[in-house]
Amino acid sequence: MSAKILLVAACALVDTDGRVLLARRPEGKAMAGLWEFPGGKVESGERPEETLIRELKEELGIAVSEACLAPLTFASHSYPDFHLLMPLYVCRRWEGTVTAMEGQQLAWVKPNRLRDYDMPPADVPLIAHLMALL
């Protein structure tokens, strides 16, 4: 039996101090309380870059240009109900101030401290790639 494939785009926002932004999943959502890279589900007819531009505006109130989204790696992880395919982009430039628009907790984290945060299983393997880059 083949699982439904869910395509989700994620972004590692990196500030001038080399810290990465994590957002905590709010109560009432699947995997509530876990920390993740901002992003969201790729809608029908949407490219992952368009998803990130839309989601980063909705979730964090920032404007990101497609030229500033650099693909880094991806996660491929089987959950009980679906298979997650998640490209991870890196973004170092945006307009506006990062703000928790949906009441979520945010944390700017040095790459070597990312493992201190409980994350969904699909996100964990991405840490090594970020540590190598940053």
C-alpha positions as CSV (number, residue, x, y, z in Angstrom):
1,M,0.0,0.0,0.0
2,S,1.4,3.4,-0.9
3,A,1.1,6.3,1.4
4,K,-0.1,9.7,0.4
5,I,2.8,12.0,-0.3
6,L,2.6,15.4,1.4
7,L,4.8,18.1,-0.1
8,V,5.8,20.8,2.5
9,A,8.4,23.6,1.9
10,A,10.5,24.7,4.8
11,C,12.9,27.7,5.2
12,A,15.9,28.2,7.4
13,L,15.9,31.9,8.0
14,V,19.5,32.9,8.9
15,D,20.2,36.2,10.6
16,T,23.4,38.3,10.5
17,D,24.7,36.5,13.6
18,G,24.4,33.1,11.9
19,R,21.4,32.1,14.0
20,V,18.5,30.0,12.5
21,L,14.8,30.8,13.2
22,L,12.7,28.0,14.8
23,A,8.9,28.2,15.3
24,R,7.0,26.2,17.9
25,R,3.9,24.4,16.7
26,P,0.9,25.8,18.5
27,E,-1.5,23.8,20.7
28,G,-4.3,22.2,18.6
29,K,-2.0,21.4,15.6
30,A,-0.4,18.0,14.9
31,M,2.9,17.7,16.8
32,A,2.0,20.7,19.0
33,G,4.9,21.9,21.1
34,L,7.6,20.7,18.7
35,W,10.0,23.2,17.1
36,E,10.3,23.4,13.3
37,F,11.6,25.5,10.4
38,P,8.9,27.9,9.2
39,G,7.0,27.0,6.0
40,G,3.9,25.1,5.0
41,K,2.1,22.8,2.7
42,V,2.6,23.3,-1.0
43,E,-0.9,24.0,-2.5
44,S,-2.1,22.6,-5.8
45,G,-0.4,24.5,-8.7
46,E,2.1,26.2,-6.4
47,R,5.9,25.9,-6.6
48,P,7.7,25.4,-3.3
49,E,9.3,28.9,-3.6
50,E,5.8,30.4,-3.9
51,T,4.7,28.5,-0.9
52,L,7.5,29.9,1.2
53,I,6.9,33.5,0.1
54,R,3.2,33.1,1.0
55,E,3.8,31.2,4.3
56,L,6.6,33.5,5.5
57,K,4.3,36.5,5.0
58,E,1.4,34.9,6.8
59,E,3.3,33.3,9.7
60,L,6.1,35.9,10.2
61,G,5.0,39.1,8.5
62,I,8.1,39.3,6.3
63,A,8.5,39.7,2.5
64,V,10.9,37.3,0.9
65,S,12.0,37.5,-2.8
66,E,12.4,34.2,-4.7
67,A,16.0,35.1,-5.6
68,C,16.9,35.0,-1.9
69,L,15.6,31.4,-1.4
70,A,18.5,29.0,-1.9
71,P,17.7,25.2,-1.9
72,L,19.9,23.4,0.6
73,T,18.6,19.8,1.1
74,F,15.4,17.9,1.6
75,A,13.8,15.5,4.1
76,S,11.9,12.3,3.1
77,H,10.2,10.8,6.1
78,S,7.4,8.3,6.5
79,Y,4.8,9.1,9.2
80,P,2.0,6.6,10.0
81,D,-0.6,8.4,7.9
82,F,1.5,9.9,5.1
83,H,5.0,10.3,3.6
84,L,6.5,13.8,3.9
85,L,8.7,15.2,1.2
86,M,10.2,18.6,2.4
87,P,12.7,20.7,0.5
88,L,14.6,23.0,2.9
89,Y,15.7,26.4,1.6
90,V,18.0,28.9,3.2
91,C,17.2,32.6,3.3
92,R,19.5,35.3,4.6
93,R,17.7,38.4,3.3
94,W,14.1,39.6,3.8
95,E,12.1,42.7,4.3
96,G,10.3,43.5,7.5
97,T,10.7,42.3,11.1
98,V,10.2,38.7,12.0
99,T,7.0,38.7,14.1
100,A,4.9,35.7,15.4
101,M,1.7,36.5,13.4
102,E,-0.1,33.4,14.6
103,G,0.9,33.6,18.3
104,Q,3.6,30.9,17.9
105,Q,6.8,31.0,20.0
106,L,9.9,31.9,18.0
107,A,13.5,31.3,18.8
108,W,16.8,32.4,17.1
109,V,19.2,29.5,17.6
110,K,22.9,29.0,16.9
111,P,23.3,25.9,14.6
112,N,25.2,24.0,17.2
113,R,22.2,24.4,19.6
114,L,19.5,23.2,17.2
115,R,19.6,19.7,18.7
116,D,18.5,21.2,22.1
117,Y,15.0,21.7,20.6
118,D,12.5,18.9,20.3
119,M,11.6,18.7,16.6
120,P,9.4,16.6,14.4
121,P,11.4,13.5,13.2
122,A,11.5,14.7,9.6
123,D,13.3,18.0,10.7
124,V,16.1,16.3,12.7
125,P,18.3,15.1,9.8
126,L,18.3,18.7,8.3
127,I,20.3,20.0,11.3
128,A,23.6,18.4,10.1
129,H,23.2,20.1,6.7
130,L,22.7,23.5,8.4
131,M,25.6,23.0,10.8
132,A,27.9,22.2,7.8
133,L,26.7,25.3,5.9
134,L,26.8,27.7,8.8
